């Protein structure tokens, strides 16, 4: 089935649906003429298009969902500020004009590979004791894995591909084109803003390199404002559970050791800061970015945390602002 046929099939399914995605049309998502205003309570093709374009511009909306939400609002404000546009918090005519300078298609066809469907997939345990028995904190389904690969919610992935068998190698599906080909500069400074719920990277001249929406620490142990710096980066980190710590302990004081993996409590990467037990991390649940958490450090989606990890080095200055 060709990409155009895939889009036609998806569009017909959306028209027959009474759910959130009823107004979605993949052809409209790809159409540069789709410039409906994107603001509070909006859903549909224009929202998906805006989320993908902002993601490609390194103003992450976290999960691409097809609906306006606080993470998208943060991305829009950041993009408008960096591009000296009126800060409306909506994708208006001038913001569309700027975003559409990126002329690449926003949906592309992808063929599932054997490694995409091989697994193993396993339900994430709910307790620390059960987690400690796992050898790898894996995805629960191919839809979750593909959602992380292409930065979208599993629900939207399914809506874009009605009837698709995500367990079948060779299956052709439509996915966001989130490929970013232009290398980014290394960060000169990082600003963590509690008020804006964002992690923003700057050049030496003060230009924004990238911005990510974040869960800003935890209720039990909020981060104190001040000047920090990056300590070390650890990929596929092991999680050391100690209930007397506000989040991540050490191998010496751990009461349980949780295997690494994308569904580990620390996600796919840990960016440690220059104060023990504090850091920026991925998350096993990208849909919860920005929501209050009882425990934990600064959380980003796994894909945003991975991008950030490649743009910092030991000693990169970091300022935490209220």
Secondary structure, 3 states (H helix, E strand, C coil): CCHHHHHHHHHHHHHHCCCHHHHCCHHHHHCCCCCCCECCCCECHHHHHHHHHHHHCCECCCCECCECCHHHHHHHHHHHHHCCCCCCCCECHHHHHHHCCCCCCCEEEEECCHHHHCCCCCCCCCCHHHHCCCCCCCCCCHHHHHHHHHCECHHHHHHHCCCCCCCCCCCEEEEECCCCCCCCCCCCEEEEECCCCEEEEECCCCCEEEEEECEECCCCCCCCCEEEEEEEEEECCCEEECCCCCCECCCCCCCEEECCCCCCCCCCEEEEECCCCCEEECCCCHHHCCCCCCCCCEECCHHHHHHHHCCCCCCCEEEEEC
